[in-house]
Amino acid sequence: MRVLVTGAGGRLGSDVLARLRDDGMRVRASSRRPRTGSDVEWVVVDLATGDGLVEAVTGVDAVLHLASSPRGRTHQVDVLGTRRLVVAAATAGVPHLVYISIVGVDRVPIPYYRHKLAAEQVVAAGPVPWSVLRATQFPQFLDDLLATSARLGPVLGDRAVLAQPVDPVEVAARLAARLAAGPLGGIEEFGGPQVLRFDEAVRAWREARGSRRPLLPVRIPGRLGRELRAGGLVTEALPRGTRTWADHLADTYGGTTRR
Ligand SMILES: NC(=O)c1ccc[n+]([C@@H]2O[C@H](COP(=O)([O-])OP(=O)(O)OC[C@H]3O[C@@H](n4cnc5c(N)ncnc54)[C@H](OP(=O)(O)O)[C@@H]3O)[C@@H](O)[C@H]2O)c1
């Protein structure tokens, strides 16, 4: 099977490339800038303009759509760019498009999530047989969030927000399994092994980093806070990943260097 992976140079993309290579798939990987790498055919695609799309989708058996722009031009890239991709894939006769989304895009009122939900709808309404996999947050995302917050002094956060970090290596395996199984014509969800309260996640993070920075509780107001505390970012779907937040912290921090 020959697969086009968009956003292949990103965090999830690198795990997906490794997985697809291990599975013996022929991979065409897209980025906005020229890249080279063994075993992978890199092509240049910009979803904001559509440049490179027609060539990228020609001759592939599936598209794995990971590219996203959460911090700027999100509508242009995630919604309109996904539409450009679907149109190009349909014209080329691609038989399967898999889109990665996020658990909670239909519940949690975050502007980025509105765009992801709209992109899901573009995929589902289009003529290309499709699958959507909604994953929960990657642990690196939570780690980066806490590190950024801690730069200000205490770690700010709503103690009762629920999270379910999932390892992107396991998400990559799930995406590869979906490619092999063929179009679902529906949405499946995939989360990590544990649902954690924010204060539990912070406690483990502080211990792993040997940090004394306190958690300064802040109650997120309104519907956003209610959804986050009620589990808008978590899923009961089975199977789940197996790698825990503690596994991520051990891999990342191992020792007890103070940060
Ligand atoms: N991070 C999480 O916790 C999480 C959880 C669940 C689902 N997801 C979803 O998983 C996907 C990948 O997430 P990630 O964390 O790996 O993101 P990432 O590291 O930011 O990778 C996204 C990639 O999108 C590409 N991109 C951005 N603008 C583009 C454009 N105009 N045209 C073409 N490509 C463009 C970029 O590649 P180049 O710079 O090489 O062009 C970038 O590497 C996203 O769809 C995200 O919503 C993420």
The ligand as an SDF file (V2000), in Angstrom:
LIG
                    3D

 48 52  0  0  0  0  0  0  0  0999 V2000
   -0.9050   17.2280   20.1250 N   0  0  0  0  0  0  0  0  0  0  0  0
   -1.9130   16.5220   20.6650 C   0  0  0  0  0  0  0  0  0  0  0  0
   -1.9960   16.3440   21.8880 O   0  0  0  0  0  0  0  0  0  0  0  0
   -2.9770   15.9300   19.7360 C   0  0  0  0  0  0  0  0  0  0  0  0
   -3.9660   15.0920   20.2800 C   0  0  0  0  0  0  0  0  0  0  0  0
   -4.9290   14.5290   19.4230 C   0  0  0  0  0  0  0  0  0  0  0  0
   -4.9080   14.8150   18.0570 C   0  0  0  0  0  0  0  0  0  0  0  0
   -3.9450   15.6630   17.5660 N   0  0  0  0  0  0  0  0  0  0  0  0
   -3.9370   15.9530   16.1230 C   0  0  0  0  0  0  0  0  0  0  0  0
   -2.8550   15.2640   15.5430 O   0  0  0  0  0  0  0  0  0  0  0  0
   -2.3400   15.9950   14.4310 C   0  0  0  0  0  0  0  0  0  0  0  0
   -0.8370   16.1610   14.5860 C   0  0  0  0  0  0  0  0  0  0  0  0
   -0.5810   16.7800   15.8230 O   0  0  0  0  0  0  0  0  0  0  0  0
    0.9330   17.1350   16.2270 P   0  0  0  0  0  0  0  0  0  0  0  0
    0.9150   17.4640   17.6860 O   0  0  0  0  0  0  0  0  0  0  0  0
    1.8640   16.1100   15.6860 O   0  0  0  0  0  0  0  0  0  0  0  0
    1.0900   18.5080   15.4230 O   0  0  0  0  0  0  0  0  0  0  0  0
    2.3960   19.2250   14.8650 P   0  0  0  0  0  0  0  0  0  0  0  0
    3.6300   18.6760   15.4770 O   0  0  0  0  0  0  0  0  0  0  0  0
    2.1310   20.6940   14.9850 O   0  0  0  0  0  0  0  0  0  0  0  0
    2.3640   18.8070   13.3360 O   0  0  0  0  0  0  0  0  0  0  0  0
    1.4300   19.3460   12.4380 C   0  0  0  0  0  0  0  0  0  0  0  0
    2.0950   19.5190   11.1070 C   0  0  0  0  0  0  0  0  0  0  0  0
    1.1740   20.1830   10.2150 O   0  0  0  0  0  0  0  0  0  0  0  0
    1.9440   20.7530    9.1920 C   0  0  0  0  0  0  0  0  0  0  0  0
    1.3190   21.9770    8.6650 N   0  0  0  0  0  0  0  0  0  0  0  0
    1.0550   23.1260    9.3130 C   0  0  0  0  0  0  0  0  0  0  0  0
    0.5450   24.0470    8.4600 N   0  0  0  0  0  0  0  0  0  0  0  0
    0.4820   23.4350    7.2400 C   0  0  0  0  0  0  0  0  0  0  0  0
    0.0660   23.8450    5.9490 C   0  0  0  0  0  0  0  0  0  0  0  0
   -0.3550   25.1110    5.7050 N   0  0  0  0  0  0  0  0  0  0  0  0
    0.1430   22.9670    4.9220 N   0  0  0  0  0  0  0  0  0  0  0  0
    0.6130   21.7060    5.1280 C   0  0  0  0  0  0  0  0  0  0  0  0
    1.0440   21.2530    6.3180 N   0  0  0  0  0  0  0  0  0  0  0  0
    0.9760   22.1210    7.3670 C   0  0  0  0  0  0  0  0  0  0  0  0
    3.3090   21.0930    9.7790 C   0  0  0  0  0  0  0  0  0  0  0  0
    4.2970   20.4890    8.9730 O   0  0  0  0  0  0  0  0  0  0  0  0
    5.4460   21.3140    8.1660 P   0  0  0  0  0  0  0  0  0  0  0  0
    5.8790   22.4450    9.0780 O   0  0  0  0  0  0  0  0  0  0  0  0
    6.4860   20.2710    7.9370 O   0  0  0  0  0  0  0  0  0  0  0  0
    4.7780   21.7850    6.9200 O   0  0  0  0  0  0  0  0  0  0  0  0
    3.3220   20.4290   11.1490 C   0  0  0  0  0  0  0  0  0  0  0  0
    4.4760   19.6470   11.3570 O   0  0  0  0  0  0  0  0  0  0  0  0
   -3.1250   17.3000   14.3940 C   0  0  0  0  0  0  0  0  0  0  0  0
   -4.1400   17.1980   13.4210 O   0  0  0  0  0  0  0  0  0  0  0  0
   -3.7300   17.4210   15.7830 C   0  0  0  0  0  0  0  0  0  0  0  0
   -4.9560   18.1400   15.8140 O   0  0  0  0  0  0  0  0  0  0  0  0
   -2.9700   16.1950   18.3650 C   0  0  0  0  0  0  0  0  0  0  0  0
  1  2  1  0
  2  3  2  0
  2  4  1  0
  4  5  1  0
  4 48  2  0
  5  6  2  0
  6  7  1  0
  7  8  2  0
  8  9  1  0
  8 48  1  0
  9 10  1  0
  9 46  1  0
 10 11  1  0
 11 12  1  0
 11 44  1  0
 12 13  1  0
 13 14  1  0
 14 15  2  0
 14 16  1  0
 14 17  1  0
 17 18  1  0
 18 19  2  0
 18 20  1  0
 18 21  1  0
 21 22  1  0
 22 23  1  0
 23 24  1  0
 23 42  1  0
 24 25  1  0
 25 26  1  0
 25 36  1  0
 26 27  1  0
 26 35  1  0
 27 28  2  0
 28 29  1  0
 29 30  1  0
 29 35  2  0
 30 31  1  0
 30 32  2  0
 32 33  1  0
 33 34  2  0
 34 35  1  0
 36 37  1  0
 36 42  1  0
 37 38  1  0
 38 39  2  0
 38 40  1  0
 38 41  1  0
 42 43  1  0
 44 45  1  0
 44 46  1  0
 46 47  1  0
M  CHG  2   8   1  16  -1
M  END
$$$$
